[in-house]
Amino acid sequence: MELILDFLGNTGFALADYRHLIMIAVGCTFIYLGIAKHYEPLLLVPIGFGILMGNIPVFKGLGLGIYEKGSVLHYLYFGVRQGIYPPLIFLGIGAMTDFSTMLARPKLMLLGAAAQVGIFTTFLAALALGFPANEAGSIGIIGGADGPTAIFLSAKLAPDLVGPIAIAAYSYMALVPVIQPPIMYLLTTKEERLIRMSEPRAVSKREKIIFPIVGFLLCCFLAPAALPLLGMLFFGNLLKECLVADRLAQTARTGLIDIVTILLGVTVGASTQADVFLTAKSVGIFCLGAASFMVATAGGILFAKLMNLVSKDKINPLLGAAGVSAVPDSARVVQLVGNREDPGNYLLMHAMAPNISGVIGSAIAAGVLWSFLL
């Protein structure tokens, strides 16, 4: 009987408290949103299940928890803690991304740069609220809506906050179709939403091959600390465009990025153990992250309206919302909102330009913050 009672006392049912149940509910919500609503399923399903794995109450000392040295999850989490997984994700993104829309109309890159105002605004807000500078920088990067970049920077500056920051970043990425449209409608008029973009020029193959080399050199000379992210992004794109390394490009944009996404999602989810994750600081991170994302969206839209004041070739201000780094979801939202106003208005191709430049911009912002705050 004593053995039976010991066994029952060590089960998850006996060890669980309300915090575990809250986090399990959060994990189930993520899985539901990914499967039923199709909100970033490749991210939310692994993260959601990882949250379930991380919140099964276990007896300490068995080497099961993600924060216990020697556990399998602890070893897998090494790629997050050391910033290994995010550059590999960027390699895959580069190998599947066509930069021609950005090259055809370079001024749209400014919208991606303008959207990064959310990062630095939230950084200052976090400092004002009493967060240490390193944590404030990690929180601010959530505004870029770029999960890998947020994980990479927080792993370098504030490793203890990787879980909350990653969950916040991916949550807002997944909720782009919910968060952005109200801001887009609020800041634009119907006439502005009806603006049709002129056809972009054709981009030569030579330009596509030269750009990742030149872009890498310019960006990394400007922000050397962004080298791990941007180096892999531009290298992946060069593999895609040069055509002589198609096998490598195919691997990077399929098998490799899929494997890393699984490992990243599950381990980030598992890092949200209730006793570590459910704190007042985590709540503050989520609130600041939401504000950061909304400011970034508004910044891109307002800058597009400003550009229209001095430009004859008018830009549909909706494109500014694609300046955040949620590729390609924010570009799809721009297409969706524009299409509601005018079914014949196709903005997706144009929106990819600020969307891609937003990825580059957020990585540069992360490099700048890392170099100043480390």
ZATI-17008 format. One record per residue: residue in three letters; x, y, z of N, C-alpha, C in turn; residue number from 1. Coordinates in steps of 0.05 Angstrom, whole numbers. Layout:
res  n.u  n.v  n.w  ca.u  ca.v  ca.w  c.u  c.v  c.w  n
Ala  X  Y  Z  X  Y  Z  X  Y  Z  NUM;
...
***
This chain:
res  n.u  n.v  n.w  ca.u  ca.v  ca.w  c.u  c.v  c.w  n
Met  17  -24  0  0  0  0  17  25  0  1;
Glu  40  24  15  58  47  16  70  52  -12  2;
Leu  77  31  -26  87  35  -54  66  47  -72  3;
Ile  42  38  -69  20  49  -86  16  78  -80  4;
Leu  16  85  -54  13  114  -47  36  131  -57  5;
Asp  61  120  -56  84  135  -67  81  139  -97  6;
Phe  72  118  -111  67  120  -140  47  142  -146  7;
Leu  24  141  -131  3  160  -137  12  189  -130  8;
Gly  29  191  -110  39  218  -103  58  229  -123  9;
Asn  70  212  -140  89  222  -160  76  225  -188  10;
Thr  51  220  -190  38  223  -216  32  253  -222  11;
Gly  28  259  -247  22  287  -254  -3  297  -242  12;
Phe  -23  279  -237  -48  287  -224  -43  298  -196  13;
Ala  -24  286  -182  -19  295  -155  -1  320  -154  14;
Leu  17  322  -174  36  344  -174  25  370  -187  15;
Ala  4  367  -201  -6  390  -217  -19  411  -198  16;
Asp  -16  437  -206  -31  458  -193  -45  475  -215  17;
Tyr  -58  496  -207  -74  512  -226  -57  524  -249  18;
Arg  -32  529  -243  -14  542  -263  -10  522  -287  19;
His  -6  497  -280  -3  477  -302  -28  476  -319  20;
Leu  -51  477  -306  -76  475  -321  -80  499  -339  21;
Ile  -71  523  -330  -73  547  -346  -56  544  -371  22;
Met  -31  535  -367  -13  533  -390  -22  511  -409  23;
Ile  -33  489  -399  -44  468  -416  -67  479  -433  24;
Ala  -83  496  -421  -105  509  -436  -94  527  -458  25;
Val  -72  541  -452  -59  558  -472  -49  541  -495  26;
Gly  -36  519  -488  -25  501  -509  -47  490  -527  27;
Cys  -70  482  -515  -93  472  -530  -104  494  -548  28;
Thr  -104  519  -538  -113  542  -554  -96  546  -579  29;
Phe  -69  544  -575  -51  547  -597  -56  525  -618  30;
Ile  -60  500  -609  -65  478  -628  -91  483  -642  31;
Tyr  -111  492  -628  -137  497  -640  -135  519  -662  32;
Leu  -121  541  -655  -118  563  -675  -103  554  -699  33;
Gly  -82  537  -695  -67  527  -718  -83  508  -736  34;
Ile  -99  490  -724  -113  470  -739  -140  481  -750  35;
Ala  -156  493  -732  -183  501  -740  -183  528  -755  36;
Lys  -166  546  -746  -166  573  -759  -144  577  -779  37;
His  -126  558  -781  -103  559  -800  -85  584  -794  38;
Tyr  -83  592  -769  -65  613  -762  -37  602  -758  39;
Glu  -20  606  -777  8  596  -776  10  568  -764  40;
Pro  -3  548  -777  -3  521  -766  24  509  -763  41;
Leu  43  516  -781  70  504  -779  85  513  -755  42;
Leu  75  535  -743  88  545  -718  71  539  -694  43;
Leu  45  545  -695  28  542  -672  23  514  -663  44;
Val  22  495  -682  18  467  -674  42  456  -659  45;
Pro  67  459  -669  90  450  -653  93  465  -626  46;
Ile  89  492  -627  91  507  -602  70  498  -582  47;
Gly  45  495  -592  24  487  -574  29  460  -561  48;
Phe  38  441  -577  43  415  -565  68  416  -547  49;
Gly  87  433  -554  110  437  -536  101  448  -509  50;
Ile  81  466  -509  71  477  -484  59  454  -467  51;
Leu  45  435  -480  34  412  -466  56  395  -454  52;
Met  77  391  -469  100  375  -460  114  388  -436  53;
Gly  116  415  -437  131  429  -416  115  432  -391  54;
Asn  89  426  -392  72  431  -368  59  405  -358  55;
Ile  71  382  -365  64  358  -351  80  358  -325  56;
Pro  68  359  -302  83  360  -277  100  334  -274  57;
Val  125  338  -269  143  315  -266  158  317  -240  58;
Phe  166  294  -230  181  293  -205  209  303  -210  59;
Lys  218  323  -195  245  334  -199  266  314  -195  60;
Gly  287  315  -212  309  297  -208  309  273  -227  61;
Leu  287  270  -242  286  247  -261  299  254  -288  62;
Gly  307  279  -292  319  287  -317  299  288  -339  63;
Leu  275  299  -334  254  300  -355  248  329  -363  64;
Gly  250  348  -345  243  376  -351  263  389  -369  65;
Ile  255  409  -384  272  422  -403  295  438  -390  66;
Tyr  291  445  -364  311  460  -350  329  442  -333  67;
Glu  325  416  -334  342  397  -320  365  387  -337  68;
Lys  389  391  -328  412  383  -343  411  353  -348  69;
Gly  418  345  -372  418  317  -379  393  307  -392  70;
Ser  371  322  -391  346  313  -403  348  317  -433  71;
Val  332  301  -447  331  303  -477  322  331  -486  72;
Leu  301  341  -473  291  368  -480  312  389  -475  73;
His  328  386  -454  349  405  -448  369  407  -470  74;
Tyr  377  383  -480  396  383  -502  384  395  -528  75;
Leu  359  389  -534  346  401  -557  343  431  -554  76;
Tyr  339  440  -530  336  469  -524  362  484  -528  77;
Phe  384  470  -529  410  482  -533  410  499  -558  78;
Gly  397  490  -579  396  506  -604  382  532  -601  79;
Val  363  534  -582  350  559  -577  367  577  -560  80;
Arg  378  566  -538  394  581  -519  419  593  -532  81;
Gln  430  579  -551  455  588  -564  449  603  -591  82;
Gly  424  606  -597  417  621  -622  425  606  -647  83;
Ile  424  579  -647  431  563  -670  408  560  -690  84;
Tyr  384  555  -679  361  551  -697  353  575  -714  85;
Pro  352  600  -703  343  622  -719  359  627  -745  86;
Pro  386  626  -745  400  629  -771  393  607  -791  87;
Leu  388  583  -781  381  561  -800  353  567  -812  88;
Ile  335  578  -796  309  586  -806  313  608  -828  89;
Phe  330  627  -823  336  648  -842  347  637  -868  90;
Leu  364  616  -866  374  603  -890  351  593  -907  91;
Gly  332  579  -895  309  569  -910  292  591  -921  92;
Ile  288  613  -906  272  635  -916  286  648  -940  93;
Gly  312  651  -939  326  662  -962  324  645  -986  94;
Ala  324  618  -982  323  600  -1005  296  598  -1018  95;
Met  275  608  -1004  248  607  -1015  237  634  -1023  96;
Thr  253  655  -1019  243  683  -1023  253  694  -1049  97;
Asp  235  707  -1063  242  722  -1088  244  751  -1081  98;
Phe  268  762  -1084  272  791  -1078  265  809  -1101  99;
Ser  256  799  -1123  252  815  -1147  232  837  -1143  100;
Thr  211  833  -1127  191  854  -1123  203  878  -1108  101;
Met  222  872  -1091  236  893  -1076  256  908  -1094  102;
Leu  269  893  -1111  288  905  -1130  274  921  -1151  103;
Ala  250  913  -1159  236  927  -1180  227  955  -1171  104;
Arg  221  958  -1145  212  984  -1135  226  988  -1108  105;
Pro  251  997  -1108  267  999  -1083  255  1018  -1062  106;
Lys  239  1038  -1070  228  1057  -1050  209  1043  -1031  107;
Leu  198  1020  -1039  180  1006  -1020  196  994  -997  108;
Met  223  992  -1000  239  983  -978  237  1002  -954  109;
Leu  231  1027  -959  229  1047  -938  206  1040  -919  110;
Leu  185  1027  -930  163  1020  -913  171  999  -893  111;
Gly  188  980  -901  198  960  -883  215  973  -861  112;
Ala  231  993  -869  247  1007  -849  230  1023  -830  113;
Ala  209  1036  -840  192  1052  -823  177  1035  -802  114;
Ala  170  1011  -810  155  994  -791  172  986  -766  115;
Gln  199  989  -768  216  982  -746  214  1002  -723  116;
Val  199  1024  -727  194  1043  -706  182  1030  -681  117;
Gly  166  1008  -686  154  994  -664  175  982  -645  118;
Ile  197  973  -656  218  961  -640  230  981  -621  119;
Phe  238  1004  -631  252  1024  -615  233  1039  -596  120;
Thr  208  1042  -604  188  1054  -587  183  1037  -562  121;
Thr  180  1011  -567  175  992  -545  200  989  -528  122;
Phe  223  990  -539  248  990  -524  249  1012  -504  123;
Leu  242  1036  -513  242  1060  -495  220  1057  -474  124;
Ala  196  1046  -482  174  1042  -463  182  1022  -441  125;
Ala  196  1000  -449  204  980  -430  224  992  -410  126;
Leu  242  1008  -420  261  1022  -402  247  1040  -382  127;
Ala  227  1054  -392  211  1072  -375  196  1057  -353  128;
Leu  188  1032  -359  174  1016  -340  192  1001  -321  129;
Gly  218  1005  -324  237  993  -304  250  968  -313  130;
Phe  246  958  -337  261  935  -346  290  942  -350  131;
Pro  308  924  -344  337  928  -350  340  932  -380  132;
Ala  362  945  -388  366  952  -416  367  927  -434  133;
Asn  380  905  -424  382  881  -441  354  868  -445  134;
Glu  338  868  -424  311  857  -427  293  875  -444  135;
Ala  296  901  -441  280  920  -457  286  917  -487  136;
Gly  311  912  -494  318  908  -522  306  882  -532  137;
Ser  306  861  -516  294  836  -525  264  838  -528  138;
Ile  251  853  -510  222  857  -512  215  874  -537  139;
Gly  231  895  -542  225  912  -565  225  898  -591  140;
Ile  243  878  -594  245  865  -620  220  849  -627  141;
Ile  202  845  -608  176  832  -614  161  848  -635  142;
Gly  165  874  -635  151  891  -655  158  886  -683  143;
Gly  180  873  -688  186  865  -716  170  842  -726  144;
Ala  155  829  -708  138  806  -716  155  784  -730  145;
Asp  179  781  -720  197  761  -732  206  742  -709  146;
Gly  194  719  -708  200  700  -686  229  692  -684  147;
Pro  242  683  -706  270  675  -704  288  698  -694  148;
Thr  283  722  -704  300  745  -695  295  751  -665  149;
Ala  270  749  -656  264  754  -628  278  733  -611  150;
Ile  278  708  -619  291  686  -604  321  691  -604  151;
Phe  332  697  -627  361  701  -629  371  723  -610  152;
Leu  357  746  -611  366  769  -594  362  763  -564  153;
Ser  339  752  -557  334  747  -529  353  725  -518  154;
Ala  360  706  -535  380  686  -527  407  698  -520  155;
Lys  413  720  -534  439  734  -529  437  754  -506  156;
Leu  415  768  -504  413  789  -484  399  781  -458  157;
Ala  378  765  -460  361  758  -437  352  729  -439  158;
Pro  370  710  -435  364  681  -439  340  672  -422  159;
Asp  337  684  -398  315  675  -381  287  683  -392  160;
Leu  287  701  -412  261  711  -423  255  699  -450  161;
Val  271  680  -459  267  669  -486  239  658  -489  162;
Gly  229  643  -469  203  631  -471  181  652  -475  163;
Pro  178  671  -456  156  691  -459  159  707  -485  164;
Ile  184  715  -492  187  732  -516  181  716  -541  165;
Ala  190  691  -542  184  675  -566  154  670  -569  166;
Ile  141  663  -547  112  658  -548  97  683  -556  167;
Ala  105  706  -545  92  732  -552  96  738  -582  168;
Ala  121  735  -592  127  741  -620  111  723  -639  169;
Tyr  111  697  -634  97  679  -651  66  682  -648  170;
Ser  57  689  -625  28  693  -621  19  716  -639  171;
Tyr  34  738  -638  26  761  -654  30  757  -684  172;
Met  50  741  -691  53  733  -719  28  718  -729  173;
Ala  20  699  -712  -4  683  -720  -29  699  -721  174;
Leu  -31  720  -705  -55  736  -703  -55  761  -721  175;
Val  -36  761  -740  -35  783  -760  -62  788  -773  176;
Pro  -77  767  -782  -103  772  -795  -124  784  -776  177;
Val  -119  783  -750  -137  794  -730  -129  822  -722  178;
Ile  -103  826  -717  -93  851  -706  -91  873  -727  179;
Gln  -81  867  -750  -75  888  -769  -98  901  -783  180;
Pro  -119  886  -793  -140  900  -807  -154  924  -793  181;
Pro  -160  922  -767  -172  946  -754  -154  971  -756  182;
Ile  -128  967  -752  -109  989  -754  -108  1000  -782  183;
Met  -109  982  -802  -108  990  -830  -133  1007  -837  184;
Tyr  -156  998  -828  -180  1013  -834  -181  1040  -819  185;
Leu  -170  1040  -795  -170  1065  -779  -153  1086  -791  186;
Leu  -130  1079  -802  -110  1099  -811  -111  1105  -841  187;
Thr  -129  1092  -856  -132  1098  -885  -160  1105  -892  188;
Thr  -163  1120  -913  -190  1126  -924  -197  1106  -946  189;
Lys  -222  1105  -953  -230  1087  -975  -216  1093  -1001  190;
Glu  -212  1120  -1006  -198  1128  -1031  -170  1118  -1031  191;
Glu  -157  1119  -1008  -129  1109  -1006  -128  1079  -1010  192;
Arg  -147  1065  -999  -147  1035  -1002  -153  1027  -1030  193;
Leu  -165  1045  -1046  -171  1038  -1074  -148  1044  -1093  194;
Ile  -126  1056  -1084  -104  1062  -1101  -92  1037  -1113  195;
Arg  -89  1038  -1140  -77  1015  -1154  -48  1021  -1160  196;
Met  -31  1002  -1155  -2  1005  -1159  4  1001  -1189  197;
Ser  23  1017  -1199  33  1013  -1226  49  988  -1228  198;
Glu  51  977  -1252  65  952  -1257  95  957  -1251  199;
Pro  108  939  -1236  137  942  -1231  153  934  -1256  200;
Arg  178  944  -1257  195  937  -1279  204  908  -1276  201;
Ala  213  897  -1299  224  870  -1298  252  870  -1286  202;
Val  258  850  -1271  285  848  -1257  301  826  -1271  203;
Ser  325  832  -1279  341  813  -1293  353  792  -1274  204;
Lys  360  770  -1286  373  748  -1270  399  757  -1258  205;
Arg  414  773  -1272  439  783  -1262  435  800  -1236  206;
Glu  414  816  -1237  408  832  -1213  401  814  -1189  207;
Lys  386  793  -1194  378  775  -1173  402  761  -1161  208;
Ile  423  755  -1177  447  741  -1167  465  761  -1152  209;
Ile  467  785  -1162  485  805  -1150  474  815  -1123  210;
Phe  447  818  -1122  435  830  -1098  442  817  -1072  211;
Pro  440  790  -1069  446  778  -1043  475  783  -1034  212;
Ile  493  786  -1053  521  791  -1046  524  820  -1037  213;
Val  514  839  -1053  516  867  -1047  500  873  -1022  214;
Gly  476  862  -1020  459  867  -997  471  857  -971  215;
Phe  484  834  -973  497  823  -949  520  841  -940  216;
Leu  536  850  -959  559  867  -952  550  893  -940  217;
Leu  531  906  -952  521  932  -942  509  929  -915  218;
Cys  491  910  -911  477  907  -886  495  899  -863  219;
Cys  514  881  -869  531  872  -847  554  891  -841  220;
Phe  562  907  -860  581  929  -853  567  950  -836  221;
Leu  541  954  -841  525  973  -825  520  962  -797  222;
Ala  513  936  -795  507  924  -769  520  897  -768  223;
Pro  546  896  -761  560  870  -761  548  849  -743  224;
Ala  534  858  -722  523  838  -703  499  822  -716  225;
Ala  489  832  -739  468  818  -753  479  797  -771  226;
Leu  505  792  -771  517  773  -789  505  745  -789  227;
Pro  501  733  -765  490  706  -766  463  703  -780  228;
Leu  446  723  -776  419  722  -788  420  730  -818  229;
Leu  431  753  -823  431  763  -851  450  747  -869  230;
Gly  472  737  -857  490  721  -873  476  696  -884  231;
Met  461  683  -867  446  659  -875  423  666  -894  232;
Leu  409  688  -889  387  697  -906  397  701  -935  233;
Phe  418  717  -938  427  724  -964  441  700  -978  234;
Phe  454  683  -962  467  659  -973  445  641  -984  235;
Gly  423  637  -969  402  620  -979  390  631  -1005  236;
Asn  388  658  -1007  377  670  -1031  396  666  -1055  237;
Leu  422  668  -1049  442  664  -1071  440  635  -1081  238;
Leu  437  616  -1063  433  588  -1072  410  585  -1091  239;
Lys  388  600  -1084  364  598  -1100  368  611  -1128  240;
Glu  380  633  -1128  382  649  -1153  404  641  -1172  241;
Cys  426  629  -1161  448  623  -1179  443  598  -1197  242;
Leu  423  582  -1190  414  559  -1206  434  536  -1207  243;
Val  459  540  -1199  479  518  -1201  481  502  -1175  244;
Ala  466  511  -1154  466  497  -1129  437  491  -1120  245;
Asp  422  482  -1140  393  478  -1135  388  457  -1114  246;
Arg  404  436  -1112  401  416  -1092  403  427  -1064  247;
Leu  422  445  -1061  426  457  -1034  402  476  -1028  248;
Ala  394  491  -1048  371  509  -1043  346  493  -1037  249;
Gln  342  471  -1051  319  454  -1046  319  443  -1018  250;
Thr  342  434  -1009  345  424  -982  339  445  -961  251;
Ala  350  469  -966  347  491  -947  318  500  -944  252;
Arg  303  500  -966  275  510  -964  255  488  -959  253;
Thr  264  464  -957  244  442  -951  252  427  -926  254;
Gly  269  406  -929  276  389  -907  288  403  -883  255;
Leu  308  420  -888  323  433  -866  305  452  -850  256;
Ile  291  470  -864  274  489  -850  251  475  -835  257;
Asp  241  453  -846  220  439  -833  230  426  -807  258;
Ile  253  413  -808  264  401  -784  270  421  -763  259;
Val  282  443  -770  289  464  -751  264  477  -739  260;
Thr  243  480  -756  218  492  -746  206  474  -725  261;
Ile  207  447  -729  196  428  -710  211  430  -683  262;
Leu  238  430  -685  254  431  -661  250  457  -646  263;
Leu  250  479  -661  247  505  -649  220  508  -636  264;
Gly  198  500  -651  172  503  -640  167  487  -615  265;
Val  175  461  -615  170  444  -592  186  453  -568  266;
Thr  211  460  -572  228  467  -549  220  495  -538  267;
Val  213  514  -555  203  540  -545  178  536  -529  268;
Gly  160  519  -539  135  513  -525  141  500  -498  269;
Ala  159  480  -498  165  466  -473  179  483  -453  270;
Ser  191  505  -462  205  523  -443  186  539  -426  271;
Thr  160  538  -432  140  554  -418  129  538  -394  272;
Gln  147  526  -378  138  513  -354  123  533  -336  273;
Ala  101  524  -324  84  542  -309  99  557  -288  274;
Asp  117  544  -273  130  557  -251  150  578  -260  275;
Val  159  576  -285  178  595  -297  164  616  -313  276;
Phe  142  608  -327  129  626  -347  108  645  -335  277;
Leu  92  634  -316  70  651  -306  79  670  -285  278;
Thr  90  692  -294  99  713  -276  89  740  -285  279;
Ala  91  760  -268  82  787  -275  99  798  -298  280;
Lys  124  790  -299  142  799  -320  132  789  -347  281;
Ser  123  764  -348  113  752  -373  88  768  -383  282;
Val  70  775  -364  47  790  -372  55  817  -383  283;
Gly  75  830  -371  84  856  -381  96  853  -409  284;
Ile  110  831  -413  122  826  -440  100  823  -461  285;
Phe  79  809  -455  57  805  -474  44  832  -480  286;
Cys  39  849  -460  27  875  -465  44  893  -481  287;
Leu  70  894  -475  88  911  -490  92  900  -518  288;
Gly  92  873  -521  94  862  -548  71  869  -566  289;
Ala  47  868  -554  23  876  -570  25  905  -578  290;
Ala  33  922  -560  36  951  -567  57  955  -588  291;
Ser  79  940  -586  101  942  -605  91  935  -633  292;
Phe  76  913  -635  66  903  -661  47  923  -673  293;
Met  30  935  -657  11  954  -668  24  980  -676  294;
Val  44  989  -661  59  1013  -668  74  1008  -695  295;
Ala  86  985  -698  100  978  -722  82  979  -746  296;
Thr  58  967  -744  38  968  -765  31  996  -772  297;
Ala  24  1012  -752  16  1040  -756  39  1056  -768  298;
Gly  64  1051  -759  87  1066  -770  90  1062  -800  299;
Gly  87  1037  -809  90  1032  -838  68  1046  -854  300;
Ile  44  1045  -844  21  1057  -859  24  1087  -860  301;
Leu  31  1099  -837  34  1129  -836  57  1138  -853  302;
Phe  78  1122  -855  101  1130  -871  94  1129  -901  303;
Ala  77  1109  -909  68  1108  -936  51  1132  -943  304;
Lys  34  1141  -925  18  1165  -929  37  1190  -932  305;
Leu  58  1191  -916  77  1213  -918  91  1213  -945  306;
Met  99  1189  -954  112  1187  -980  94  1197  -1003  307;
Asn  67  1193  -1000  48  1202  -1020  47  1232  -1022  308;
Leu  54  1246  -1001  54  1275  -1001  75  1287  -1019  309;
Val  97  1272  -1023  120  1282  -1038  125  1266  -1064  310;
Ser  108  1247  -1070  112  1230  -1093  89  1231  -1113  311;
Lys  95  1232  -1138  74  1232  -1159  63  1204  -1163  312;
Asp  80  1184  -1160  72  1156  -1163  61  1147  -1136  313;
Lys  35  1147  -1133  22  1142  -1107  25  1113  -1099  314;
Ile  28  1110  -1073  30  1083  -1061  5  1078  -1045  315;
Asn  -6  1054  -1048  -28  1046  -1031  -18  1044  -1002  316;
Pro  -28  1061  -984  -18  1060  -956  -21  1033  -942  317;
Leu  -38  1016  -952  -41  990  -940  -15  974  -941  318;
Leu  2  980  -960  27  966  -963  45  971  -939  319;
Gly  42  993  -925  58  999  -902  55  978  -880  320;
Ala  31  966  -878  26  946  -858  43  921  -862  321;
Ala  51  916  -887  68  893  -894  97  898  -886  322;
Gly  103  921  -875  131  927  -867  140  910  -843  323;
Val  121  899  -828  129  881  -806  139  855  -819  324;
Ser  153  839  -803  168  817  -815  153  791  -817  325;
Ala  127  791  -812  111  766  -813  107  758  -842  326;
Val  127  744  -852  126  735  -881  113  708  -883  327;
Pro  94  705  -902  82  726  -919  55  735  -909  328;
Asp  48  729  -883  21  733  -874  13  763  -875  329;
Ser  30  781  -868  22  809  -868  18  818  -897  330;
Ala  33  808  -916  28  814  -944  1  803  -954  331;
Arg  -6  779  -944  -32  768  -951  -55  785  -939  332;
Val  -51  795  -915  -72  812  -903  -75  838  -919  333;
Val  -54  849  -929  -56  873  -946  -72  866  -971  334;
Gln  -66  843  -983  -82  835  -1007  -111  831  -1000  335;
Leu  -117  819  -977  -144  814  -969  -160  839  -965  336;
Val  -148  858  -950  -162  883  -944  -166  900  -970  337;
Gly  -145  901  -986  -147  916  -1011  -167  903  -1030  338;
Asn  -169  877  -1030  -187  863  -1048  -216  866  -1039  339;
Arg  -221  870  -1013  -248  876  -1004  -259  902  -1015  340;
Glu  -241  922  -1018  -249  948  -1028  -252  947  -1059  341;
Asp  -234  933  -1071  -234  931  -1101  -224  903  -1109  342;
Pro  -243  885  -1116  -236  858  -1123  -215  855  -1145  343;
Gly  -212  877  -1161  -193  875  -1183  -166  887  -1176  344;
Asn  -162  894  -1150  -137  906  -1142  -119  885  -1129  345;
Tyr  -97  879  -1142  -79  858  -1133  -54  871  -1120  346;
Leu  -52  869  -1094  -30  882  -1079  -9  863  -1068  347;
Leu  -14  837  -1070  3  818  -1057  32  820  -1067  348;
Met  36  821  -1093  63  823  -1104  77  848  -1094  349;
His  63  870  -1094  75  895  -1085  80  895  -1054  350;
Ala  63  882  -1039  66  881  -1010  90  864  -1002  351;
Met  98  845  -1019  121  828  -1012  147  845  -1010  352;
Ala  148  868  -1024  172  884  -1022  177  895  -994  353;
Pro  158  910  -982  162  918  -955  163  895  -935  354;
Asn  149  873  -941  150  850  -924  178  838  -921  355;
Ile  191  835  -944  218  824  -944  237  844  -932  356;
Ser  234  869  -939  252  889  -927  248  891  -897  357;
Gly  224  885  -888  219  885  -859  235  863  -845  358;
Val  238  840  -858  255  818  -847  284  828  -844  359;
Ile  294  841  -866  321  851  -865  324  873  -844  360;
Gly  303  891  -843  304  913  -823  304  903  -795  361;
Ser  287  883  -788  286  873  -761  312  860  -753  362;
Ala  325  846  -772  351  834  -766  372  855  -761  363;
Ile  372  876  -777  391  898  -772  386  911  -745  364;
Ala  360  916  -738  353  927  -712  363  909  -690  365;
Ala  360  883  -693  370  864  -672  400  866  -670  366;
Gly  414  869  -692  443  872  -691  451  897  -677  367;
Val  437  919  -683  443  945  -670  439  943  -640  368;
Leu  416  931  -632  410  929  -603  431  911  -589  369;
Trp  438  889  -602  457  870  -590  484  884  -586  370;
Ser  493  899  -606  519  912  -605  520  934  -583  371;
Phe  497  946  -577  496  967  -557  492  957  -529  372;
Leu  477  935  -527  467  926  -501  482  903  -489  373;
Leu  498  889  -505  512  865  -495  532  873  -473  374;
***
